[in-house]
């Protein structure tokens, strides 16, 4: 979460950070971020009668795989 900025980040001069393989390294969790970052796309999908829940899950999985994954951070 937001504490990353002050708890062992590169900007604070820390040399090593350790995380579990299941850790999510981001300021915001995937579900909250998807609602914020992709709100226009989700709104458009709802307007077009698409399955918004399925789209939200797909976007959340993509977000987790590409942005908050600890292997990406390494």
mmCIF file of the N, C-alpha and C atoms, coordinates in Angstrom:
data_MODEL
# 
_entry.id   MODEL 
# 
loop_
_atom_site.group_PDB 
_atom_site.id 
_atom_site.type_symbol 
_atom_site.label_atom_id 
_atom_site.label_alt_id 
_atom_site.label_comp_id 
_atom_site.label_asym_id 
_atom_site.label_entity_id 
_atom_site.label_seq_id 
_atom_site.pdbx_PDB_ins_code 
_atom_site.Cartn_x 
_atom_site.Cartn_y 
_atom_site.Cartn_z 
_atom_site.occupancy 
_atom_site.B_iso_or_equiv 
_atom_site.pdbx_formal_charge 
_atom_site.auth_seq_id 
_atom_site.auth_comp_id 
_atom_site.auth_asym_id 
_atom_site.auth_atom_id 
_atom_site.pdbx_PDB_model_num 
ATOM 1   N N  . UNK A 1 1  ? 0.804   -1.182  0.000   1.00 0.00 ? 1  UNK A N  1 
ATOM 2   C CA . UNK A 1 1  ? 0.000   0.000   0.000   1.00 0.00 ? 1  UNK A CA 1 
ATOM 3   C C  . UNK A 1 1  ? 0.852   1.253   0.000   1.00 0.00 ? 1  UNK A C  1 
ATOM 4   N N  . UNK A 1 2  ? 0.274   2.326   0.450   1.00 0.00 ? 2  UNK A N  1 
ATOM 5   C CA . UNK A 1 2  ? 0.940   3.613   0.469   1.00 0.00 ? 2  UNK A CA 1 
ATOM 6   C C  . UNK A 1 2  ? 2.164   3.660   1.352   1.00 0.00 ? 2  UNK A C  1 
ATOM 7   N N  . UNK A 1 3  ? 2.267   2.758   2.304   1.00 0.00 ? 3  UNK A N  1 
ATOM 8   C CA . UNK A 1 3  ? 3.423   2.731   3.203   1.00 0.00 ? 3  UNK A CA 1 
ATOM 9   C C  . UNK A 1 3  ? 4.701   2.339   2.478   1.00 0.00 ? 3  UNK A C  1 
ATOM 10  N N  . UNK A 1 4  ? 4.586   1.758   1.301   1.00 0.00 ? 4  UNK A N  1 
ATOM 11  C CA . UNK A 1 4  ? 5.772   1.357   0.535   1.00 0.00 ? 4  UNK A CA 1 
ATOM 12  C C  . UNK A 1 4  ? 6.718   2.539   0.337   1.00 0.00 ? 4  UNK A C  1 
ATOM 13  N N  . UNK A 1 5  ? 6.158   3.737   0.184   1.00 0.00 ? 5  UNK A N  1 
ATOM 14  C CA . UNK A 1 5  ? 6.979   4.926   -0.068  1.00 0.00 ? 5  UNK A CA 1 
ATOM 15  C C  . UNK A 1 5  ? 7.971   5.192   1.051   1.00 0.00 ? 5  UNK A C  1 
ATOM 16  N N  . UNK A 1 6  ? 7.627   4.831   2.267   1.00 0.00 ? 6  UNK A N  1 
ATOM 17  C CA . UNK A 1 6  ? 8.487   5.152   3.411   1.00 0.00 ? 6  UNK A CA 1 
ATOM 18  C C  . UNK A 1 6  ? 9.029   3.925   4.140   1.00 0.00 ? 6  UNK A C  1 
ATOM 19  N N  . UNK A 1 7  ? 8.678   2.758   3.690   1.00 0.00 ? 7  UNK A N  1 
ATOM 20  C CA . UNK A 1 7  ? 9.120   1.544   4.377   1.00 0.00 ? 7  UNK A CA 1 
ATOM 21  C C  . UNK A 1 7  ? 9.957   0.662   3.458   1.00 0.00 ? 7  UNK A C  1 
ATOM 22  N N  . UNK A 1 8  ? 11.178  1.046   3.241   1.00 0.00 ? 8  UNK A N  1 
ATOM 23  C CA . UNK A 1 8  ? 12.091  0.203   2.492   1.00 0.00 ? 8  UNK A CA 1 
ATOM 24  C C  . UNK A 1 8  ? 12.092  0.402   0.998   1.00 0.00 ? 8  UNK A C  1 
ATOM 25  N N  . UNK A 1 9  ? 11.621  1.520   0.511   1.00 0.00 ? 9  UNK A N  1 
ATOM 26  C CA . UNK A 1 9  ? 11.636  1.733   -0.934  1.00 0.00 ? 9  UNK A CA 1 
ATOM 27  C C  . UNK A 1 9  ? 13.029  2.130   -1.410  1.00 0.00 ? 9  UNK A C  1 
ATOM 28  N N  . UNK A 1 10 ? 13.261  2.018   -2.696  1.00 0.00 ? 10 UNK A N  1 
ATOM 29  C CA . UNK A 1 10 ? 14.548  2.415   -3.269  1.00 0.00 ? 10 UNK A CA 1 
ATOM 30  C C  . UNK A 1 10 ? 14.830  3.887   -2.994  1.00 0.00 ? 10 UNK A C  1 
ATOM 31  N N  . UNK A 1 11 ? 13.783  4.699   -3.025  1.00 0.00 ? 11 UNK A N  1 
ATOM 32  C CA . UNK A 1 11 ? 13.946  6.133   -2.800  1.00 0.00 ? 11 UNK A CA 1 
ATOM 33  C C  . UNK A 1 11 ? 14.452  6.458   -1.405  1.00 0.00 ? 11 UNK A C  1 
ATOM 34  N N  . UNK A 1 12 ? 14.243  5.565   -0.462  1.00 0.00 ? 12 UNK A N  1 
ATOM 35  C CA . UNK A 1 12 ? 14.719  5.772   0.907   1.00 0.00 ? 12 UNK A CA 1 
ATOM 36  C C  . UNK A 1 12 ? 16.141  5.240   1.094   1.00 0.00 ? 12 UNK A C  1 
ATOM 37  N N  . UNK A 1 13 ? 16.717  4.681   0.035   1.00 0.00 ? 13 UNK A N  1 
ATOM 38  C CA . UNK A 1 13 ? 18.093  4.214   0.093   1.00 0.00 ? 13 UNK A CA 1 
ATOM 39  C C  . UNK A 1 13 ? 18.267  2.775   0.538   1.00 0.00 ? 13 UNK A C  1 
ATOM 40  N N  . UNK A 1 14 ? 17.204  2.024   0.596   1.00 0.00 ? 14 UNK A N  1 
ATOM 41  C CA . UNK A 1 14 ? 17.303  0.612   0.998   1.00 0.00 ? 14 UNK A CA 1 
ATOM 42  C C  . UNK A 1 14 ? 17.871  -0.214  -0.159  1.00 0.00 ? 14 UNK A C  1 
ATOM 43  N N  . UNK A 1 15 ? 18.709  -1.146  0.188   1.00 0.00 ? 15 UNK A N  1 
ATOM 44  C CA . UNK A 1 15 ? 19.357  -1.979  -0.822  1.00 0.00 ? 15 UNK A CA 1 
ATOM 45  C C  . UNK A 1 15 ? 18.566  -3.230  -1.166  1.00 0.00 ? 15 UNK A C  1 
ATOM 46  N N  . UNK A 1 16 ? 17.836  -3.780  -0.195  1.00 0.00 ? 16 UNK A N  1 
ATOM 47  C CA . UNK A 1 16 ? 17.141  -5.040  -0.406  1.00 0.00 ? 16 UNK A CA 1 
ATOM 48  C C  . UNK A 1 16 ? 15.760  -4.976  0.232   1.00 0.00 ? 16 UNK A C  1 
ATOM 49  N N  . UNK A 1 17 ? 14.776  -5.476  -0.483  1.00 0.00 ? 17 UNK A N  1 
ATOM 50  C CA . UNK A 1 17 ? 13.432  -5.675  0.045   1.00 0.00 ? 17 UNK A CA 1 
ATOM 51  C C  . UNK A 1 17 ? 13.067  -7.128  -0.192  1.00 0.00 ? 17 UNK A C  1 
ATOM 52  N N  . UNK A 1 18 ? 12.371  -7.709  0.738   1.00 0.00 ? 18 UNK A N  1 
ATOM 53  C CA . UNK A 1 18 ? 11.972  -9.107  0.636   1.00 0.00 ? 18 UNK A CA 1 
ATOM 54  C C  . UNK A 1 18 ? 10.449  -9.164  0.621   1.00 0.00 ? 18 UNK A C  1 
ATOM 55  N N  . UNK A 1 19 ? 9.894   -10.016 -0.236  1.00 0.00 ? 19 UNK A N  1 
ATOM 56  C CA . UNK A 1 19 ? 8.443   -10.167 -0.311  1.00 0.00 ? 19 UNK A CA 1 
ATOM 57  C C  . UNK A 1 19 ? 8.103   -11.630 -0.564  1.00 0.00 ? 19 UNK A C  1 
ATOM 58  N N  . UNK A 1 20 ? 6.977   -12.057 -0.019  1.00 0.00 ? 20 UNK A N  1 
ATOM 59  C CA . UNK A 1 20 ? 6.467   -13.395 -0.297  1.00 0.00 ? 20 UNK A CA 1 
ATOM 60  C C  . UNK A 1 20 ? 6.067   -13.464 -1.766  1.00 0.00 ? 20 UNK A C  1 
ATOM 61  N N  . UNK A 1 21 ? 6.060   -14.646 -2.356  1.00 0.00 ? 21 UNK A N  1 
ATOM 62  C CA . UNK A 1 21 ? 5.652   -14.782 -3.763  1.00 0.00 ? 21 UNK A CA 1 
ATOM 63  C C  . UNK A 1 21 ? 4.218   -14.317 -4.023  1.00 0.00 ? 21 UNK A C  1 
ATOM 64  N N  . UNK A 1 22 ? 3.392   -14.297 -2.994  1.00 0.00 ? 22 UNK A N  1 
ATOM 65  C CA . UNK A 1 22 ? 2.003   -13.875 -3.155  1.00 0.00 ? 22 UNK A CA 1 
ATOM 66  C C  . UNK A 1 22 ? 1.793   -12.399 -2.847  1.00 0.00 ? 22 UNK A C  1 
ATOM 67  N N  . UNK A 1 23 ? 2.870   -11.683 -2.547  1.00 0.00 ? 23 UNK A N  1 
ATOM 68  C CA . UNK A 1 23 ? 2.757   -10.264 -2.204  1.00 0.00 ? 23 UNK A CA 1 
ATOM 69  C C  . UNK A 1 23 ? 2.280   -9.450  -3.400  1.00 0.00 ? 23 UNK A C  1 
ATOM 70  N N  . UNK A 1 24 ? 1.597   -8.356  -3.099  1.00 0.00 ? 24 UNK A N  1 
ATOM 71  C CA . UNK A 1 24 ? 1.218   -7.393  -4.122  1.00 0.00 ? 24 UNK A CA 1 
ATOM 72  C C  . UNK A 1 24 ? 1.931   -6.093  -3.784  1.00 0.00 ? 24 UNK A C  1 
ATOM 73  N N  . UNK A 1 25 ? 2.801   -5.657  -4.664  1.00 0.00 ? 25 UNK A N  1 
ATOM 74  C CA . UNK A 1 25 ? 3.586   -4.459  -4.416  1.00 0.00 ? 25 UNK A CA 1 
ATOM 75  C C  . UNK A 1 25 ? 2.999   -3.329  -5.252  1.00 0.00 ? 25 UNK A C  1 
ATOM 76  N N  . UNK A 1 26 ? 2.193   -2.515  -4.604  1.00 0.00 ? 26 UNK A N  1 
ATOM 77  C CA . UNK A 1 26 ? 1.541   -1.398  -5.278  1.00 0.00 ? 26 UNK A CA 1 
ATOM 78  C C  . UNK A 1 26 ? 0.941   -0.474  -4.230  1.00 0.00 ? 26 UNK A C  1 
ATOM 79  N N  . UNK A 1 27 ? 0.647   0.726   -4.652  1.00 0.00 ? 27 UNK A N  1 
ATOM 80  C CA . UNK A 1 27 ? 0.023   1.687   -3.749  1.00 0.00 ? 27 UNK A CA 1 
ATOM 81  C C  . UNK A 1 27 ? -1.430  1.308   -3.496  1.00 0.00 ? 27 UNK A C  1 
ATOM 82  N N  . UNK A 1 28 ? -2.064  0.686   -4.479  1.00 0.00 ? 28 UNK A N  1 
ATOM 83  C CA . UNK A 1 28 ? -3.477  0.336   -4.378  1.00 0.00 ? 28 UNK A CA 1 
ATOM 84  C C  . UNK A 1 28 ? -3.651  -1.115  -4.801  1.00 0.00 ? 28 UNK A C  1 
ATOM 85  N N  . UNK A 1 29 ? -4.537  -1.825  -4.134  1.00 0.00 ? 29 UNK A N  1 
ATOM 86  C CA . UNK A 1 29 ? -4.825  -3.198  -4.509  1.00 0.00 ? 29 UNK A CA 1 
ATOM 87  C C  . UNK A 1 29 ? -5.472  -3.279  -5.881  1.00 0.00 ? 29 UNK A C  1 
ATOM 88  N N  . UNK A 1 30 ? -5.414  -4.446  -6.477  1.00 0.00 ? 30 UNK A N  1 
ATOM 89  C CA . UNK A 1 30 ? -5.898  -4.627  -7.844  1.00 0.00 ? 30 UNK A CA 1 
ATOM 90  C C  . UNK A 1 30 ? -7.375  -4.288  -7.999  1.00 0.00 ? 30 UNK A C  1 
ATOM 91  N N  . UNK A 1 31 ? -8.214  -4.713  -7.068  1.00 0.00 ? 31 UNK A N  1 
ATOM 92  C CA . UNK A 1 31 ? -9.651  -4.462  -7.232  1.00 0.00 ? 31 UNK A CA 1 
ATOM 93  C C  . UNK A 1 31 ? -9.961  -2.970  -7.190  1.00 0.00 ? 31 UNK A C  1 
ATOM 94  N N  . UNK A 1 32 ? -9.337  -2.249  -6.276  1.00 0.00 ? 32 UNK A N  1 
ATOM 95  C CA . UNK A 1 32 ? -9.551  -0.803  -6.205  1.00 0.00 ? 32 UNK A CA 1 
ATOM 96  C C  . UNK A 1 32 ? -8.969  -0.078  -7.400  1.00 0.00 ? 32 UNK A C  1 
ATOM 97  N N  . UNK A 1 33 ? -7.797  -0.502  -7.826  1.00 0.00 ? 33 UNK A N  1 
ATOM 98  C CA . UNK A 1 33 ? -7.136  0.149   -8.957  1.00 0.00 ? 33 UNK A CA 1 
ATOM 99  C C  . UNK A 1 33 ? -7.914  -0.046  -10.250 1.00 0.00 ? 33 UNK A C  1 
ATOM 100 N N  . UNK A 1 34 ? -8.441  -1.235  -10.454 1.00 0.00 ? 34 UNK A N  1 
ATOM 101 C CA . UNK A 1 34 ? -9.208  -1.501  -11.675 1.00 0.00 ? 34 UNK A CA 1 
ATOM 102 C C  . UNK A 1 34 ? -10.434 -0.599  -11.729 1.00 0.00 ? 34 UNK A C  1 
ATOM 103 N N  . UNK A 1 35 ? -11.118 -0.448  -10.609 1.00 0.00 ? 35 UNK A N  1 
ATOM 104 C CA . UNK A 1 35 ? -12.284 0.429   -10.569 1.00 0.00 ? 35 UNK A CA 1 
ATOM 105 C C  . UNK A 1 35 ? -11.937 1.874   -10.875 1.00 0.00 ? 35 UNK A C  1 
ATOM 106 N N  . UNK A 1 36 ? -10.744 2.288   -10.505 1.00 0.00 ? 36 UNK A N  1 
ATOM 107 C CA . UNK A 1 36 ? -10.307 3.666   -10.727 1.00 0.00 ? 36 UNK A CA 1 
ATOM 108 C C  . UNK A 1 36 ? -9.703  3.853   -12.118 1.00 0.00 ? 36 UNK A C  1 
ATOM 109 N N  . UNK A 1 37 ? -8.742  3.023   -12.455 1.00 0.00 ? 37 UNK A N  1 
ATOM 110 C CA . UNK A 1 37 ? -8.002  3.177   -13.711 1.00 0.00 ? 37 UNK A CA 1 
ATOM 111 C C  . UNK A 1 37 ? -8.882  2.886   -14.928 1.00 0.00 ? 37 UNK A C  1 
ATOM 112 N N  . UNK A 1 38 ? -9.721  1.883   -14.828 1.00 0.00 ? 38 UNK A N  1 
ATOM 113 C CA . UNK A 1 38 ? -10.520 1.447   -15.972 1.00 0.00 ? 38 UNK A CA 1 
ATOM 114 C C  . UNK A 1 38 ? -11.990 1.839   -15.855 1.00 0.00 ? 38 UNK A C  1 
ATOM 115 N N  . UNK A 1 39 ? -12.298 2.844   -15.060 1.00 0.00 ? 39 UNK A N  1 
ATOM 116 C CA . UNK A 1 39 ? -13.702 3.200   -14.841 1.00 0.00 ? 39 UNK A CA 1 
ATOM 117 C C  . UNK A 1 39 ? -14.416 3.562   -16.138 1.00 0.00 ? 39 UNK A C  1 
ATOM 118 N N  . UNK A 1 40 ? -13.731 4.239   -17.054 1.00 0.00 ? 40 UNK A N  1 
ATOM 119 C CA . UNK A 1 40 ? -14.345 4.586   -18.332 1.00 0.00 ? 40 UNK A CA 1 
ATOM 120 C C  . UNK A 1 40 ? -14.668 3.356   -19.160 1.00 0.00 ? 40 UNK A C  1 
ATOM 121 N N  . UNK A 1 41 ? -13.745 2.420   -19.189 1.00 0.00 ? 41 UNK A N  1 
ATOM 122 C CA . UNK A 1 41 ? -13.953 1.179   -19.942 1.00 0.00 ? 41 UNK A CA 1 
ATOM 123 C C  . UNK A 1 41 ? -15.076 0.358   -19.319 1.00 0.00 ? 41 UNK A C  1 
ATOM 124 N N  . UNK A 1 42 ? -15.134 0.308   -17.992 1.00 0.00 ? 42 UNK A N  1 
ATOM 125 C CA . UNK A 1 42 ? -16.197 -0.433  -17.311 1.00 0.00 ? 42 UNK A CA 1 
ATOM 126 C C  . UNK A 1 42 ? -17.558 0.228   -17.538 1.00 0.00 ? 42 UNK A C  1 
ATOM 127 N N  . UNK A 1 43 ? -17.576 1.552   -17.510 1.00 0.00 ? 43 UNK A N  1 
ATOM 128 C CA . UNK A 1 43 ? -18.824 2.286   -17.745 1.00 0.00 ? 43 UNK A CA 1 
ATOM 129 C C  . UNK A 1 43 ? -19.318 2.057   -19.170 1.00 0.00 ? 43 UNK A C  1 
ATOM 130 N N  . UNK A 1 44 ? -18.403 2.080   -20.118 1.00 0.00 ? 44 UNK A N  1 
ATOM 131 C CA . UNK A 1 44 ? -18.757 1.840   -21.521 1.00 0.00 ? 44 UNK A CA 1 
ATOM 132 C C  . UNK A 1 44 ? -19.284 0.419   -21.717 1.00 0.00 ? 44 UNK A C  1 
ATOM 133 N N  . UNK A 1 45 ? -18.661 -0.544  -21.050 1.00 0.00 ? 45 UNK A N  1 
ATOM 134 C CA . UNK A 1 45 ? -19.118 -1.935  -21.146 1.00 0.00 ? 45 UNK A CA 1 
ATOM 135 C C  . UNK A 1 45 ? -20.531 -2.080  -20.591 1.00 0.00 ? 45 UNK A C  1 
ATOM 136 N N  . UNK A 1 46 ? -20.802 -1.417  -19.469 1.00 0.00 ? 46 UNK A N  1 
ATOM 137 C CA . UNK A 1 46 ? -22.145 -1.472  -18.880 1.00 0.00 ? 46 UNK A CA 1 
ATOM 138 C C  . UNK A 1 46 ? -23.166 -0.836  -19.818 1.00 0.00 ? 46 UNK A C  1 
ATOM 139 N N  . UNK A 1 47 ? -22.776 0.264   -20.429 1.00 0.00 ? 47 UNK A N  1 
ATOM 140 C CA . UNK A 1 47 ? -23.659 0.965   -21.363 1.00 0.00 ? 47 UNK A CA 1 
ATOM 141 C C  . UNK A 1 47 ? -23.991 0.096   -22.571 1.00 0.00 ? 47 UNK A C  1 
ATOM 142 N N  . UNK A 1 48 ? -23.034 -0.736  -22.982 1.00 0.00 ? 48 UNK A N  1 
ATOM 143 C CA . UNK A 1 48 ? -23.227 -1.615  -24.138 1.00 0.00 ? 48 UNK A CA 1 
ATOM 144 C C  . UNK A 1 48 ? -23.834 -2.963  -23.775 1.00 0.00 ? 48 UNK A C  1 
ATOM 145 N N  . UNK A 1 49 ? -24.189 -3.145  -22.503 1.00 0.00 ? 49 UNK A N  1 
ATOM 146 C CA . UNK A 1 49 ? -24.824 -4.384  -22.071 1.00 0.00 ? 49 UNK A CA 1 
ATOM 147 C C  . UNK A 1 49 ? -23.874 -5.556  -21.917 1.00 0.00 ? 49 UNK A C  1 
ATOM 148 N N  . UNK A 1 50 ? -22.586 -5.274  -21.822 1.00 0.00 ? 50 UNK A N  1 
ATOM 149 C CA . UNK A 1 50 ? -21.598 -6.338  -21.664 1.00 0.00 ? 50 UNK A CA 1 
ATOM 150 C C  . UNK A 1 50 ? -21.548 -6.810  -20.214 1.00 0.00 ? 50 UNK A C  1 
ATOM 151 N N  . UNK A 1 51 ? -20.910 -7.936  -19.995 1.00 0.00 ? 51 UNK A N  1 
ATOM 152 C CA . UNK A 1 51 ? -20.756 -8.506  -18.653 1.00 0.00 ? 51 UNK A CA 1 
ATOM 153 C C  . UNK A 1 51 ? -19.642 -7.750  -17.924 1.00 0.00 ? 51 UNK A C  1 
ATOM 154 N N  . UNK A 1 52 ? -20.031 -6.769  -17.129 1.00 0.00 ? 52 UNK A N  1 
ATOM 155 C CA . UNK A 1 52 ? -19.075 -5.896  -16.445 1.00 0.00 ? 52 UNK A CA 1 
ATOM 156 C C  . UNK A 1 52 ? -18.277 -6.669  -15.402 1.00 0.00 ? 52 UNK A C  1 
ATOM 157 N N  . UNK A 1 53 ? -18.913 -7.600  -14.714 1.00 0.00 ? 53 UNK A N  1 
ATOM 158 C CA . UNK A 1 53 ? -18.205 -8.381  -13.692 1.00 0.00 ? 53 UNK A CA 1 
ATOM 159 C C  . UNK A 1 53 ? -17.090 -9.222  -14.315 1.00 0.00 ? 53 UNK A C  1 
ATOM 160 N N  . UNK A 1 54 ? -17.369 -9.831  -15.450 1.00 0.00 ? 54 UNK A N  1 
ATOM 161 C CA . UNK A 1 54 ? -16.351 -10.633 -16.135 1.00 0.00 ? 54 UNK A CA 1 
ATOM 162 C C  . UNK A 1 54 ? -15.209 -9.750  -16.625 1.00 0.00 ? 54 UNK A C  1 
ATOM 163 N N  . UNK A 1 55 ? -15.550 -8.577  -17.156 1.00 0.00 ? 55 UNK A N  1 
ATOM 164 C CA . UNK A 1 55 ? -14.525 -7.642  -17.613 1.00 0.00 ? 55 UNK A CA 1 
ATOM 165 C C  . UNK A 1 55 ? -13.682 -7.167  -16.440 1.00 0.00 ? 55 UNK A C  1 
ATOM 166 N N  . UNK A 1 56 ? -14.329 -6.855  -15.318 1.00 0.00 ? 56 UNK A N  1 
ATOM 167 C CA . UNK A 1 56 ? -13.608 -6.408  -14.124 1.00 0.00 ? 56 UNK A CA 1 
ATOM 168 C C  . UNK A 1 56 ? -12.625 -7.486  -13.651 1.00 0.00 ? 56 UNK A C  1 
ATOM 169 N N  . UNK A 1 57 ? -13.065 -8.738  -13.626 1.00 0.00 ? 57 UNK A N  1 
ATOM 170 C CA . UNK A 1 57 ? -12.182 -9.835  -13.219 1.00 0.00 ? 57 UNK A CA 1 
ATOM 171 C C  . UNK A 1 57 ? -11.006 -10.001 -14.180 1.00 0.00 ? 57 UNK A C  1 
ATOM 172 N N  . UNK A 1 58 ? -11.270 -9.871  -15.466 1.00 0.00 ? 58 UNK A N  1 
ATOM 173 C CA . UNK A 1 58 ? -10.209 -9.985  -16.467 1.00 0.00 ? 58 UNK A CA 1 
ATOM 174 C C  . UNK A 1 58 ? -9.191  -8.859  -16.296 1.00 0.00 ? 58 UNK A C  1 
ATOM 175 N N  . UNK A 1 59 ? -9.665  -7.636  -16.119 1.00 0.00 ? 59 UNK A N  1 
ATOM 176 C CA . UNK A 1 59 ? -8.772  -6.493  -15.931 1.00 0.00 ? 59 UNK A CA 1 
ATOM 177 C C  . UNK A 1 59 ? -7.990  -6.613  -14.629 1.00 0.00 ? 59 UNK A C  1 
ATOM 178 N N  . UNK A 1 60 ? -8.650  -7.120  -13.596 1.00 0.00 ? 60 UNK A N  1 
ATOM 179 C CA . UNK A 1 60 ? -7.978  -7.305  -12.311 1.00 0.00 ? 60 UNK A CA 1 
ATOM 180 C C  . UNK A 1 60 ? -6.857  -8.341  -12.438 1.00 0.00 ? 60 UNK A C  1 
ATOM 181 N N  . UNK A 1 61 ? -7.113  -9.427  -13.132 1.00 0.00 ? 61 UNK A N  1 
ATOM 182 C CA . UNK A 1 61 ? -6.085  -10.456 -13.314 1.00 0.00 ? 61 UNK A CA 1 
ATOM 183 C C  . UNK A 1 61 ? -4.898  -9.909  -14.106 1.00 0.00 ? 61 UNK A C  1 
ATOM 184 N N  . UNK A 1 62 ? -5.194  -9.154  -15.146 1.00 0.00 ? 62 UNK A N  1 
ATOM 185 C CA . UNK A 1 62 ? -4.128  -8.542  -15.946 1.00 0.00 ? 62 UNK A CA 1 
ATOM 186 C C  . UNK A 1 62 ? -3.317  -7.571  -15.102 1.00 0.00 ? 62 UNK A C  1 
ATOM 187 N N  . UNK A 1 63 ? -3.985  -6.778  -14.288 1.00 0.00 ? 63 UNK A N  1 
ATOM 188 C CA . UNK A 1 63 ? -3.316  -5.817  -13.404 1.00 0.00 ? 63 UNK A CA 1 
ATOM 189 C C  . UNK A 1 63 ? -2.404  -6.550  -12.425 1.00 0.00 ? 63 UNK A C  1 
ATOM 190 N N  . UNK A 1 64 ? -2.916  -7.619  -11.833 1.00 0.00 ? 64 UNK A N  1 
ATOM 191 C CA . UNK A 1 64 ? -2.116  -8.393  -10.878 1.00 0.00 ? 64 UNK A CA 1 
ATOM 192 C C  . UNK A 1 64 ? -0.906  -9.036  -11.552 1.00 0.00 ? 64 UNK A C  1 
ATOM 193 N N  . UNK A 1 65 ? -1.100  -9.567  -12.745 1.00 0.00 ? 65 UNK A N  1 
ATOM 194 C CA . UNK A 1 65 ? -0.016  -10.259 -13.449 1.00 0.00 ? 65 UNK A CA 1 
ATOM 195 C C  . UNK A 1 65 ? 1.076   -9.312  -13.941 1.00 0.00 ? 65 UNK A C  1 
ATOM 196 N N  . UNK A 1 66 ? 0.689   -8.103  -14.308 1.00 0.00 ? 66 UNK A N  1 
ATOM 197 C CA . UNK A 1 66 ? 1.651   -7.209  -14.954 1.00 0.00 ? 66 UNK A CA 1 
ATOM 198 C C  . UNK A 1 66 ? 2.169   -6.071  -14.086 1.00 0.00 ? 66 UNK A C  1 
ATOM 199 N N  . UNK A 1 67 ? 1.464   -5.718  -13.016 1.00 0.00 ? 67 UNK A N  1 
ATOM 200 C CA . UNK A 1 67 ? 1.868   -4.532  -12.263 1.00 0.00 ? 67 UNK A CA 1 
ATOM 201 C C  . UNK A 1 67 ? 2.192   -4.767  -10.794 1.00 0.00 ? 67 UNK A C  1 
ATOM 202 N N  . UNK A 1 68 ? 1.438   -5.582  -10.102 1.00 0.00 ? 68 UNK A N  1 
ATOM 203 C CA . UNK A 1 68 ? 1.654   -5.720  -8.656  1.00 0.00 ? 68 UNK A CA 1 
ATOM 204 C C  . UNK A 1 68 ? 2.383   -6.996  -8.268  1.00 0.00 ? 68 UNK A C  1 
ATOM 205 N N  . UNK A 1 69 ? 2.738   -7.773  -9.237  1.00 0.00 ? 69 UNK A N  1 
ATOM 206 C CA . UNK A 1 69 ? 3.435   -9.036  -9.027  1.00 0.00 ? 69 UNK A CA 1 
ATOM 207 C C  . UNK A 1 69 ? 4.834   -8.778  -8.462  1.00 0.00 ? 69 UNK A C  1 
ATOM 208 N N  . UNK A 1 70 ? 5.244   -9.462  -7.387  1.00 0.00 ? 70 UNK A N  1 
ATOM 209 C CA . UNK A 1 70 ? 6.575   -9.208  -6.820  1.00 0.00 ? 70 UNK A CA 1 
ATOM 210 C C  . UNK A 1 70 ? 7.712   -9.581  -7.768  1.00 0.00 ? 70 UNK A C  1 
ATOM 211 N N  . UNK A 1 71 ? 7.471   -10.481 -8.692  1.00 0.00 ? 71 UNK A N  1 
ATOM 212 C CA . UNK A 1 71 ? 8.506   -10.850 -9.656  1.00 0.00 ? 71 UNK A CA 1 
ATOM 213 C C  . UNK A 1 71 ? 8.756   -9.717  -10.651 1.00 0.00 ? 71 UNK A C  1 
ATOM 214 N N  . UNK A 1 72 ? 7.725   -8.951  -10.953 1.00 0.00 ? 72 UNK A N  1 
ATOM 215 C CA . UNK A 1 72 ? 7.884   -7.783  -11.815 1.00 0.00 ? 72 UNK A CA 1 
ATOM 216 C C  . UNK A 1 72 ? 8.707   -6.724  -11.086 1.00 0.00 ? 72 UNK A C  1 
ATOM 217 N N  . UNK A 1 73 ? 8.448   -6.559  -9.799  1.00 0.00 ? 73 UNK A N  1 
ATOM 218 C CA . UNK A 1 73 ? 9.174   -5.565  -9.002  1.00 0.00 ? 73 UNK A CA 1 
ATOM 219 C C  . UNK A 1 73 ? 10.647  -5.920  -8.861  1.00 0.00 ? 73 UNK A C  1 
ATOM 220 N N  . UNK A 1 74 ? 10.957  -7.208  -8.860  1.00 0.00 ? 74 UNK A N  1 
ATOM 221 C CA . UNK A 1 74 ? 12.350  -7.634  -8.700  1.00 0.00 ? 74 UNK A CA 1 
ATOM 222 C C  . UNK A 1 74 ? 13.127  -7.257  -9.931  1.00 0.00 ? 74 UNK A C  1 
# 
